């Protein structure tokens, strides 16, 4: 495709379930891009299960980046998600700096928690690590829980006033990203489920409502970020790209809502036709 980009996805690779990078790859590939990966960890299964195993791949990351530099590999977009160690922040920041060029899109989804608390196995130090990582991003996509932990504001709350939401967004912008979207929020004044954002190109804040479906699948944030990335690479304005990602995820959740074992995530390959709707 004429607009095909080389995308490097950095994050966790699961052995079981459509979460992490396994939820991202089918979407970005289907949108016409060449997708490559740099795993931060191998994870046995989603954290929603009571037990899991993690293999930290920090040494592999360091060695791989050195080889790629020697081979001259270049990317048009870099996305970063789950981190397994503080050392990985420096590795990723340095690599992004080495790839800097006009038009490079850097997207960070600071995966740490949901529903007012950090995920199993995610330590408090991860919050500080993520503050350092989002500082080099063009776009960040935290959910409300992650936004609260990153800013230190309103932790544990799932409903915010418009003013409080603005303070969360501004607090995130203070760490250095250019554009922000905070997902999975609820607006106190109206009771609507919404996302809050700021678009650096227009200099405008925005609030977009969505239809809430009362089910939970791990990996939906990964899929949201993937669709958003693809739309931005296609030249969509930030609010329109966010709205498109919201619509796709709403449709995927609706289609899969009757699946019994929801911890496996959404079977995204089954529903890739949604991307063309």
C-alpha positions as CSV (number, residue, x, y, z in Angstrom):
1,X,0.0,0.0,0.0
2,X,1.1,3.5,-0.8
3,X,0.7,4.7,2.8
4,X,2.2,1.6,4.4
5,X,4.5,2.3,7.3
6,X,7.2,0.4,9.2
7,X,5.8,0.2,12.8
8,X,7.8,-1.1,15.8
9,X,5.6,-2.4,18.6
10,X,7.2,-2.6,22.0
11,X,5.5,-4.4,24.8
12,X,4.6,-7.8,26.3
13,X,4.0,-10.9,24.3
14,X,1.5,-13.3,25.8
15,X,1.5,-17.1,25.5
16,X,-2.3,-17.3,26.0
17,X,-5.0,-14.8,25.1
18,X,-5.4,-11.8,22.7
19,X,-3.7,-9.1,24.8
20,X,-0.6,-7.1,24.6
21,X,1.2,-7.2,21.3
22,X,-0.8,-10.2,20.1
23,X,-3.9,-7.9,20.1
24,X,-2.0,-5.1,18.3
25,X,-0.4,-7.0,15.4
26,X,-3.5,-8.2,13.5
27,X,-5.1,-4.7,13.5
28,X,-2.1,-2.8,12.3
29,X,-1.2,-5.5,9.7
30,X,-4.8,-5.4,8.4
31,X,-4.6,-1.6,8.1
32,X,-1.8,-2.2,5.6
33,X,1.4,-1.7,7.6
34,X,4.6,-3.7,8.2
35,X,4.6,-4.5,11.8
36,X,7.7,-5.5,13.8
37,X,8.2,-6.2,17.5
38,X,10.5,-5.7,20.5
39,X,9.2,-7.7,23.5
40,X,9.7,-6.2,26.9
41,X,8.5,-9.5,28.5
42,X,7.1,-12.8,27.7
43,X,3.9,-13.3,29.7
44,X,2.2,-16.6,30.2
45,X,-1.4,-15.2,30.3
46,X,-3.3,-12.0,31.3
47,X,-3.0,-10.7,34.8
48,X,-6.7,-11.3,35.3
49,X,-5.9,-14.9,36.0
50,X,-4.8,-15.7,39.5
51,X,-1.4,-17.1,38.4
52,X,1.0,-16.0,35.7
53,X,4.7,-16.2,34.8
54,X,6.8,-13.4,33.3
55,X,10.2,-13.5,31.6
56,X,12.0,-10.1,31.6
57,X,13.6,-9.6,28.2
58,X,15.7,-6.5,29.0
59,X,19.0,-8.2,27.9
60,X,17.4,-9.3,24.7
61,X,16.1,-5.8,24.0
62,X,19.6,-4.3,24.5
63,X,21.2,-6.9,22.2
64,X,18.6,-6.6,19.5
65,X,18.7,-2.8,19.3
66,X,22.5,-3.0,18.9
67,X,22.1,-5.4,16.0
68,X,19.3,-3.2,14.4
69,X,21.5,-0.1,14.7
70,X,24.4,-2.0,12.9
71,X,21.9,-3.1,10.2
72,X,20.4,0.4,9.8
73,X,16.8,-0.6,10.5
74,X,14.5,2.5,10.5
75,X,10.9,2.8,11.6
76,X,8.1,5.3,10.8
77,X,6.2,4.7,14.1
78,X,7.1,3.3,17.5
79,X,4.5,2.2,20.0
80,X,5.4,1.3,23.6
81,X,3.2,-0.4,26.2
82,X,4.0,-2.7,29.1
83,X,7.4,-2.4,30.8
84,X,9.1,-5.2,32.8
85,X,11.9,-3.1,34.4
86,X,13.1,0.5,35.1
87,X,16.1,-0.2,32.9
88,X,13.8,-0.7,29.9
89,X,12.8,3.0,30.1
90,X,16.3,4.2,29.3
91,X,16.7,1.6,26.5
92,X,13.5,2.7,24.8
93,X,14.1,6.4,25.3
94,X,17.6,6.1,23.8
95,X,16.3,4.1,20.8
96,X,13.5,6.6,20.1
97,X,16.1,9.4,20.1
98,X,18.2,7.4,17.6
99,X,15.2,7.0,15.3
100,X,14.1,10.7,15.4
101,X,13.2,12.0,12.0
102,X,10.5,14.2,10.5
103,X,7.1,12.4,10.7
104,X,8.1,9.8,13.3
105,X,5.0,9.0,15.4
106,X,5.7,7.8,18.9
107,X,2.7,6.4,20.8
108,X,2.8,5.2,24.4
109,X,0.1,3.3,26.2
110,X,1.3,3.3,29.9
111,X,-0.1,-0.1,30.8
112,X,-0.3,-0.3,34.6
113,X,-3.8,-0.8,35.9
114,X,-7.6,-0.4,35.7
115,X,-10.7,-0.1,37.9
116,X,-8.9,2.2,40.3
117,X,-5.9,-0.1,41.1
118,X,-2.6,-1.3,39.6
119,X,-2.5,-4.7,37.9
120,X,-1.2,-7.8,39.7
121,X,2.5,-7.8,39.6
122,X,2.8,-4.1,38.8
123,X,4.9,-2.3,41.4
124,X,4.6,1.3,42.4
125,X,8.0,2.1,40.8
126,X,6.4,1.3,37.5
127,X,4.5,4.6,37.8
128,X,7.7,6.6,37.9
129,X,9.1,4.6,35.1
130,X,6.1,5.4,33.0
131,X,6.3,9.1,33.8
132,X,9.8,9.1,32.2
133,X,8.6,7.2,29.1
134,X,5.5,9.3,28.3
135,X,7.8,12.3,28.2
136,X,9.1,11.3,24.8
137,X,5.7,10.4,23.2
138,X,3.7,12.3,20.6
139,X,0.5,10.6,21.9
140,X,-0.3,8.8,25.1
141,X,-3.3,6.7,25.8
142,X,-3.8,6.0,29.5
143,X,-7.1,4.8,30.9
144,X,-8.4,6.9,33.8
145,X,-6.8,4.7,36.5
146,X,-3.4,5.1,34.8
147,X,-3.9,8.8,34.4
148,X,-4.7,9.1,38.1
149,X,-1.6,7.2,39.2
150,X,0.6,9.1,36.8
151,X,-0.6,12.5,38.0
152,X,-1.2,11.5,41.6
153,X,-4.7,13.0,41.4
154,X,-8.1,11.5,42.4
155,X,-6.7,7.9,42.7
156,X,-9.3,5.2,42.8
157,X,-12.1,7.4,41.4
158,X,-14.0,6.4,38.2
159,X,-16.1,9.5,37.9
160,X,-14.7,13.0,37.6
161,X,-16.1,16.5,37.0
162,X,-15.1,18.3,33.8
163,X,-12.7,20.4,35.8
164,X,-11.1,17.4,37.5
165,X,-10.7,15.7,34.1
166,X,-9.0,18.8,32.7
167,X,-6.6,18.7,35.6
168,X,-5.8,15.0,34.9
169,X,-5.1,15.9,31.2
170,X,-3.0,18.9,32.1
171,X,-1.1,16.9,34.7
172,X,-0.2,14.3,32.0
173,X,0.8,17.0,29.5
174,X,3.2,18.4,32.1
175,X,5.3,15.3,31.7
176,X,6.0,16.1,28.0
177,X,3.7,14.3,25.6
178,X,2.1,16.4,22.9
179,X,-1.4,14.9,22.7
180,X,-3.3,12.9,25.3
181,X,-6.5,10.8,25.4
182,X,-7.7,9.4,28.7
183,X,-10.1,6.5,28.3
184,X,-12.6,4.7,30.5
185,X,-13.9,7.7,32.3
186,X,-17.3,8.9,33.5
187,X,-18.5,12.5,33.6
188,X,-19.9,13.5,36.9
189,X,-22.2,16.2,35.5
190,X,-24.0,14.0,33.0
191,X,-23.2,10.4,34.0
192,X,-21.9,9.7,30.5
193,X,-19.1,7.3,29.8
194,X,-16.5,9.4,28.0
195,X,-12.9,9.8,26.9
196,X,-11.1,13.1,27.6
197,X,-8.3,14.4,25.4
198,X,-6.1,17.2,24.2
199,X,-5.0,17.7,20.6
200,X,-1.7,19.6,20.3
201,X,-2.2,20.5,16.6
202,X,-5.5,22.4,17.3
203,X,-4.6,23.3,20.9
204,X,-8.1,22.1,21.9
205,X,-9.5,19.9,24.6
206,X,-12.2,17.5,23.7
207,X,-14.7,15.1,25.4
208,X,-16.2,12.2,23.4
209,X,-19.0,10.0,24.9
210,X,-19.4,6.3,24.1
211,X,-21.9,3.5,24.7
212,X,-20.8,1.5,27.8
213,X,-21.3,-2.3,27.5
214,X,-21.2,-4.0,30.9
215,X,-18.5,-6.6,30.1
216,X,-14.7,-6.7,30.6
217,X,-12.2,-8.1,28.2
218,X,-8.4,-7.7,28.8
219,X,-6.6,-6.3,25.7
220,X,-9.3,-3.8,24.7
221,X,-6.9,-0.9,25.5
222,X,-4.2,-2.5,23.3
223,X,-6.7,-2.8,20.4
224,X,-7.9,0.8,20.9
225,X,-4.3,2.1,20.7
226,X,-3.7,0.0,17.6
227,X,-6.7,1.4,15.8
228,X,-5.8,5.0,16.9
229,X,-2.2,4.5,15.7
230,X,-3.4,3.3,12.3
231,X,-5.9,6.2,11.9
232,X,-3.2,8.8,12.8
233,X,-0.8,7.2,10.3
234,X,-3.6,7.6,7.7
235,X,-3.6,11.3,8.3
236,X,-6.8,11.6,10.5
237,X,-7.1,14.5,12.9
238,X,-6.6,13.4,16.5
239,X,-10.2,13.7,17.7
240,X,-11.5,11.9,14.6
241,X,-8.9,9.2,15.0
242,X,-9.9,8.7,18.7
243,X,-13.6,8.6,17.7
244,X,-12.9,5.9,15.1
245,X,-11.0,3.8,17.7
246,X,-13.9,4.2,20.1
247,X,-16.4,3.0,17.5
248,X,-14.3,0.0,16.4
249,X,-13.8,-1.1,20.0
250,X,-17.5,-0.7,20.8
251,X,-18.3,-2.9,17.9
252,X,-15.8,-5.5,18.8
253,X,-17.0,-5.7,22.4
254,X,-20.6,-5.9,21.3
255,X,-19.8,-8.8,18.9
256,X,-17.8,-10.8,21.5
257,X,-19.9,-10.0,24.6
258,X,-21.5,-13.5,24.9
259,X,-18.1,-15.3,24.8
260,X,-17.9,-17.3,28.0
261,X,-14.1,-17.1,28.9
262,X,-13.7,-13.3,28.6
263,X,-10.2,-13.4,30.1
264,X,-8.9,-14.7,26.8
265,X,-9.6,-11.3,25.2
266,X,-11.4,-10.6,22.0
267,X,-10.7,-12.9,19.1
268,X,-9.7,-10.0,16.9
269,X,-8.8,-11.9,13.8
270,X,-12.4,-13.2,13.6
271,X,-13.7,-9.6,13.4
272,X,-11.1,-7.8,11.3
273,X,-13.9,-6.9,8.8
274,X,-15.0,-4.4,11.4
275,X,-12.1,-2.2,10.4
276,X,-13.5,-1.8,6.9
277,X,-17.0,-0.8,8.1
